Amino acid sequence: MTRTSVLGMLLVAGVVAGCSGEPEAPAGPPVVLPGAPGDEPHVVAGAEPDRGGASQVEVDYLRNMIAHHEQAVEMTALTPERAQNAKLRSLSDRIGGAQAPEIGMMRGWLSSRGAGHSGHAGHDHATMPGMATPEQLAQLAASRGADYDRLFLQLMIAHHEGALTMATQLLTTGRDEQVHEMAQDALVTQQDEITTMRALQREVG
């Protein structure tokens, strides 16, 4: 699914909502939820964003997503010396090149609101959706060629799917406008990349 098609769905959802004659409770921008492979995505109402102070929902989301992105950047850093498929190399560069600056944006948001970058004491980031285990990362680092390509795609697809879960939860519960924008962008971009990686899976076998 392309970014254009997702944005088109968002516009359609907005038009449908605007045509209703019945008064409704305030709702946020519609959220496009990716379906299972082969299924059509569907649209649900998001929480209404506002410009208020940081809530714990946004703080927790960004702290967790920073750790999530850091692992993706760690994985993509392994690619240049190990990958065989040229398209996978290009995609890996794109993922790492995009997520590193996003980490900076998320840290900036937290700093501007007096919130630290690290999570709560004792919080285990390994329990977040899609995170690779230390054993899986070690296996990835030890692999080469087509074996690396297959394992990278397997782990990164799961990683991206975890990010979609996190972003969807934020969009349906969080209320900060800027964090909403970051989460919506993650939802669109990473779904696009999942589609590309699934096609690469068929190519590398």
Residue pairs with C-beta under 8 A, 6 or more apart in sequence:
1 34
1 41
1 191
1 192
1 195
2 192
3 188
3 189
3 192
6 32
6 41
6 188
6 191
7 188
9 30
9 32
9 41
9 43
10 29
10 30
10 32
10 43
13 30
13 32
13 43
14 29
14 30
17 24
17 27
17 30
26 48
27 45
27 46
27 48
28 45
28 46
28 47
28 48
28 49
28 171
28 175
28 180
29 46
29 49
29 171
29 180
29 184
30 43
30 44
30 45
30 46
31 43
31 44
31 45
31 46
31 168
31 171
31 172
31 184
31 187
32 41
32 42
32 43
32 187
32 188
33 41
33 42
33 43
33 44
33 168
34 41
34 164
34 187
34 191
34 194
35 41
35 42
37 198
44 172
46 171
46 172
46 180
47 171
47 172
47 173
47 174
47 175
47 180
48 175
49 174
49 175
49 176
49 177
49 180
50 175
50 176
50 177
51 176
51 177
52 175
52 176
53 113
54 109
54 110
54 113
54 114
54 115
54 176
55 174
55 175
55 176
57 170
57 173
57 174
57 175
58 109
58 170
58 174
58 175
58 176
58 179
59 110
59 113
59 115
60 119
61 166
61 169
61 170
61 174
61 179
61 183
62 106
62 109
62 110
62 115
62 179
62 182
63 110
63 115
63 116
63 117
63 118
63 119
64 119
64 125
64 128
64 166
65 106
65 163
65 166
65 167
65 186
66 103
66 106
66 107
66 117
67 119
67 125
67 128
68 125
68 128
68 130
68 131
68 159
68 162
68 163
68 166
69 99
69 100
69 102
69 103
69 106
70 103
71 131
71 132
71 137
71 159
72 95
72 96
72 99
72 156
72 159
73 96
73 99
73 100
73 103
74 137
75 92
75 132
75 137
75 140
75 152
75 155
75 156
75 159
76 92
76 93
76 95
76 96
76 99
77 96
78 140
78 141
78 148
78 152
79 88
79 89
79 92
79 93
79 96
79 148
79 152
80 89
82 141
82 143
82 144
82 145
82 148
83 89
83 92
83 145
83 148
83 149
83 152
84 144
84 145
84 146
84 148
84 149
84 204
85 146
85 149
85 200
85 203
85 204
87 200
87 203
88 149
88 152
88 153
88 200
88 204
91 193
91 196
91 197
91 200
92 152
92 156
94 193
95 156
95 193
98 189
102 182
102 186
105 182
106 182
107 117
109 178
109 179
109 182
110 116
110 117
111 117
119 125
125 131
126 133
128 162
128 166
129 161
129 162
129 163
129 165
129 166
130 158
130 159
130 160
130 161
130 162
130 163
130 165
131 159
131 162
132 140
132 155
132 158
132 159
136 151
136 155
139 151
140 148
140 151
140 152
140 155
143 151
146 204
146 205
149 200
149 204
150 201
150 204
150 205
153 197
153 200
153 201
153 204
154 201
156 197
157 194
157 197
157 198
157 201
160 190
160 191
160 193
160 194
160 197
161 194
163 186
163 190
164 186
164 187
164 190
164 191
164 194
167 183
167 184
167 186
167 187
167 190
168 187
170 179
170 180
170 183
171 180
171 183
171 184
171 187
174 180
174 183
